[in-house]
Amino acid sequence: GRRYPQNATVPYRTLSIPQAGLGPGTVAQIEFPAWGDDRAFGQQVVRASPYARVYALARRLAGQARTPYDFVASVKRYLSRGYTYDEHPPAARYPLESFLFAHKVGYCQQFSGAMAMLLRMGGIPARVSAGFTSGEFQKETHTWQVADTDAHAWVEAWFPRYGWVRFDPTPTSAPARGGNASDPIVKSLSGLSGSQTIAAPHREIGVNATTTKPVSVGGGSGLSPWLGLPALVVLAAIGRLAWILLHPVGGTEQLLAELRRAMARTGRPLSDDVTLATLEHRFADSPAAAGYVRSLRLARFGAASAPPTATQRRALRRQLAFGLGASGRLRALWALPPRLRAFGRRRVRDRRPPAA
């Protein structure tokens, strides 16, 4: 998506830019226009600052990108060519500017800081996150051992309909990355770029008529028993769909569990730190889908709230199908099927004991 909410993303599109010739500590707070906004406020201040070359690089990479995701990917690729991982970079008055154009040597803070700065200058909400990677799995004790060498910093960029997505520009030679060349979160959201689709591996079931003789069944009909398998599968699917349509969902907790499963089944698993308010904001482009999550949030935390409607459920299903290619609708339908007896004017209540 390209529609970035202006006010909500301002803190993540703002930089404190030092001003050349005005003494140490003199900075200007520059809010960069969101992606797709061509207004030129604050640009002259940046061009007159020590970070003019950084801004020119950001604008060049953004100008070559068709989508916000393309721009983020281009920044990540730029930092993968000609830059070296070293935990002892040379000191500099303007560290990130020197890292990008002079020394080209640094560790995770230089790589992530430079990427986040370029993204903000190009209009993409971005932030640097610091913490620890998962460490090393101990097979004997079935635990993870996390050491100080697993301390790390990475970048999170915000996309409409997706929220915060993690990107790691630090070379895989870094101790915290453990030589893992893949980026699992970006890989799991490959459909975001519009150039790839997420498809599950499949295997055809049947009989090769050129190599397998048909087995007689009953009175010598000459039909293979495998031929009845597709029909059984179809009947089972119809029966399951009928049960889903007619069976009540249950209370708020059941709906929340279903929502979590639906996000995972459509390739958007929720981490433990994602709140319902965050998920509601993620669907801000679709008021009906956001309303579905809002009704569950209010019901979950005790506020008076009407149950989600069938219209809101359909809107959420459309959001889940977005970006999944031709099979997206079927995948979303499987993840969040219609429920004829759970929505509409009927209220969905938890069966909780009355307060003492």
Secondary structure, 3 states (H helix, E strand, C coil): CCCCCHHHHHHHHEEEEECCCCCCCCEEEEECCCCCCCCCCCHHHHHCCCCHHHHHHHHHHHHCCCCHHHHHHHHHHHCCCCCEECCCCCCCCCHHHHHHHHHCEECHHHHHHHHHHHHHHCCCCEEEEEEECCCEEECCCCEEECCHHHEEEEEEEEECCCEEEEECCCCCCCHHHCCCCCCHHHHHCHHHHCCCCCCCCCCCCCCCCCCCCCCCCCCCCCCCHHHHHHHHHHHHHHHHHHHHHHCCCCCHHHHHHHHHHHHHHCCCCCCCCCCHHHHHHHCCCCHHHHHHHHHHHHHHCCCCCCCCCHHHHHHHHHHHHCCCCCCHHHHHHHHCCCCCCCCCCCCCCCCCCCCC
